[in-house]
Amino acid sequence: MEWLSILEQFGIPICVALAFGFFIWKQNKYIQDDLSNDLKDKHDRLEGILVKLIDQQKKMQLEQKGIENSYKTLVEVIAKLSGNGLRDKFLRMQERNENKKYWKNSKWANYTFS
């Protein structure tokens, strides 16, 4: 019976405004509590995925560095075993490859000289 007495005393517009205020308060509470927790969980999940991807990239870089070192060693061994000028040719090829790699990563790589 309290609602009826409040309705008689203040009128329908005030009661409707109070009901809307209560609804907005409940909706904001839901957004702040439940949705914030869901966003935090998804953020933590994406952060974990990002860390794993960075770790995997670092592993791949280390593997690639090992493969490059193995290749260089293999070229040097073949060059030392051949001894008929092939060594100089291999070393020049290797030096050119390293220069290309350096040039490709430099800031002048896309610069056109006139």
Phi, psi and omega in degrees: 000350179297321181298320180294321180290322177294320179296319179292321185284316187256335178101168184294317182300321180291319179295320178294320178296320177295320179296317177296320178299317178297318179298314179297320178298315179296319180295315178297321178297318178298314181298315183292321185275294188289311183291325177297319178295319178297317178297321179295318178297316180293323178296316179298321179296313179295324178296320177297318178297317180297318179297318178297319179296320178295318177299317180295320178297319179295320177298317180295322177297318179294319177297317180297320178297319178295319179295318178298318178296321178296319179297314179299317179296317179298318179297317180296319180295315179297319181295320180291325181286328184284309174068001183252043179089351179292330180299312180297321180296315178298317181294322177294320177297317180295320179294320178296319179298319179293322178294321178297318180297318179293317182294320182296325183269357183278166181285346181267004186298324183262007181277132178261128179272134181244000000 
